[in-house]
């Protein structure tokens, strides 16, 4: 009985060992790479009351997207119909 054991390291190298007698044949193929458009928008955002969508679908980012904390000088006001609250 022939046995092939090994490890695939990244895309560049395959290592392993063949044990047994006889002949071993096989095929190794490398997956195709897909070119994707790079994200060219901003990488830093300030939160807001409205939803923000960062258009990054099907794009490759070159760095992390950072959502900054709400600035300390920003106040939040709410009204429940009877009470005005300022945070």
C-alpha positions as CSV (number, residue, x, y, z in Angstrom):
1,X,0.0,0.0,0.0
2,X,1.3,3.4,-1.0
3,X,0.9,6.4,1.3
4,X,1.6,10.0,0.6
5,X,1.7,12.4,3.5
6,X,2.7,16.0,3.5
7,X,2.0,19.7,4.2
8,X,1.2,22.6,1.9
9,X,3.1,25.7,2.9
10,X,1.6,28.9,1.5
11,X,1.4,28.6,-2.3
12,X,5.1,28.2,-3.0
13,X,6.2,24.9,-1.5
14,X,4.9,21.4,-0.8
15,X,6.8,18.9,1.4
16,X,6.1,15.4,2.3
17,X,7.2,11.7,2.2
18,X,6.1,8.7,0.2
19,X,6.2,5.3,1.8
20,X,5.7,1.9,0.3
21,X,6.8,0.4,-3.0
22,X,5.6,0.9,-6.5
23,X,4.8,4.0,-8.4
24,X,3.1,7.1,-7.3
25,X,1.6,9.7,-9.6
26,X,-0.6,12.7,-9.0
27,X,-1.4,16.2,-10.0
28,X,-0.9,19.4,-8.1
29,X,-2.6,22.6,-9.3
30,X,-2.3,26.1,-8.0
31,X,-5.5,28.0,-7.5
32,X,-6.0,31.0,-9.7
33,X,-5.6,34.4,-8.1
34,X,-8.3,37.0,-8.6
35,X,-7.5,40.6,-9.1
36,X,-9.8,42.9,-7.0
37,X,-10.2,46.6,-7.1
38,X,-8.5,48.5,-4.2
39,X,-10.5,50.5,-1.8
40,X,-9.6,54.2,-2.2
41,X,-11.9,55.8,0.3
42,X,-11.2,57.0,3.8
43,X,-10.1,54.7,6.5
44,X,-11.2,56.7,9.5
45,X,-14.8,57.5,10.5
46,X,-16.6,59.3,13.3
47,X,-19.8,57.6,14.6
48,X,-23.1,59.4,14.0
49,X,-26.8,58.8,14.7
50,X,-27.2,57.7,11.0
51,X,-26.1,54.4,9.6
52,X,-22.8,54.7,7.7
53,X,-22.0,52.2,4.9
54,X,-18.4,51.9,3.9
55,X,-18.4,50.8,0.2
56,X,-15.8,48.1,0.5
57,X,-17.7,45.1,-1.0
58,X,-15.5,43.2,-3.5
59,X,-12.6,45.6,-2.8
60,X,-9.3,45.1,-1.0
61,X,-8.4,47.4,1.9
62,X,-4.8,48.3,2.5
63,X,-5.3,49.0,6.2
64,X,-7.8,48.7,9.0
65,X,-10.9,50.8,9.0
66,X,-11.1,52.7,12.3
67,X,-14.3,54.0,13.8
68,X,-13.3,56.8,16.2
69,X,-15.0,57.3,19.5
70,X,-17.6,60.1,19.8
71,X,-15.7,63.3,20.5
72,X,-16.1,64.5,24.1
73,X,-17.3,67.9,23.0
74,X,-20.3,66.3,21.2
75,X,-23.5,66.4,23.2
76,X,-26.5,64.2,22.8
77,X,-30.0,65.5,23.3
78,X,-33.1,63.3,23.6
79,X,-36.7,64.3,24.0
80,X,-39.3,61.8,25.1
81,X,-42.3,64.2,24.9
82,X,-42.0,65.3,28.5
83,X,-38.3,65.5,29.4
84,X,-35.4,67.0,27.6
85,X,-32.2,65.2,28.4
86,X,-28.7,66.4,27.5
87,X,-25.8,63.9,27.9
